[in-house]
Amino acid sequence: MIHRLIGGFAAVLLLLAACGEASTPPAGSGPSPTETAADFPVTIETSSGSVRIDERPTRIVSLSPTATEMLFAIGAGDQVAAVDDQSNYPDDAPMTKLSGYEPNVEAIASYEPDLVVYATEPGDLGSSLEGLGITTLFQPAAATLKDVYGQIEQLGLATGNADRARQLVDRMKSDIESITDGVGKARGLTFYHELDDTYYSVTSSTFIGQLYSLVGLENIADEAKGAGGGYPQLSAEYIIQADPDLIFLADTKCCGQSARTVAKRPGWDRMTAVRDGNVIPLDDDVASRWGPRVVDYLRRIAAAVERVEQGMAA
């Protein structure tokens, strides 16, 4: 579980213009796609090469929970024929036993897809599917919010839903601006983000860490051993000594963690976050994906910061 999550948040997808056809700009930069959502063929330039889509896809297979959320959010849900075994949102996503981590090419092909979207590249998945005449679109984990926006716009163009995609991006930008403006900047507040109950965490260089930075929180993992990789494994002693003001638990589902279980850890009941009731449970799925629900994630962070600041002012 933890190694899959760590491996996911890594690369950046570049979307470049294609001459003579509808196209997308580099991920998250430049203007939004032109309003040619219904025009096919389209060509999308990615870091792994050009992807040409001749017709509006109607049997999409998504092997990425994040891509699944994006597809449904831009109105392409009725074009999705199957999704992987981790795509549990939204509820009406056609979940199957397909795996995005250990994909079976024959099983994927059995759904007769005209487009396969995937986020990890185990082996030669893309080339194997292309060899069967199946168009693929690789969307690796986003490194920044700009990459999130770029991937949404890319899927909008690829599915003939460019208008809806741009509307979603505009709404997300507006919501995030409103959230960050409303909470202001946390002054000297520190936090610990827990990926699992063996104390893996994230630094400010990661996508997750950057969300916390938007409200000015200081990450205790930034100075830890192994921080250069972005996902250091901390020790209980290190966390206790750092004494963060807030603890965010992204292991409530995978590992059954809660404010109660954290308080029972040796020595943790003396920590500021535990003592003041600022251990914040998160939805593991929302905390590990970079789709439209990052807005909900940021809103929860901001609400926790605001509550702490109000308590300090009282």
Secondary structure, 3 states (H helix, E strand, C coil): CHHHHHHHCCCCCCCECCCCCECCCCCCCCCCCCCCCCCCCEEEEECCEEEEECCCCCCEEECCHHHHHHHHHCCCHHHEEEECCCCCCCCCCCECCCCCCCCCHHHHHCCCCCEEEECCCCCCHHHHHHHCCCCEEECCCCCCHHHHHHHHHHHHHHHCCHHHHHHHHHHHHHHHHHHHHHHCCCCCCEEEEECCCCCECCCCCCHHHHHHHCCCCEEHHHHCCCHHHCCCECCHHHHHHHCCCEEEECCCCCCCCCHHHHHCCCCHHHCHHHHCCCEEECCHHHHHCCCCCHHHHHHHHHHHHHHHHHHHHC
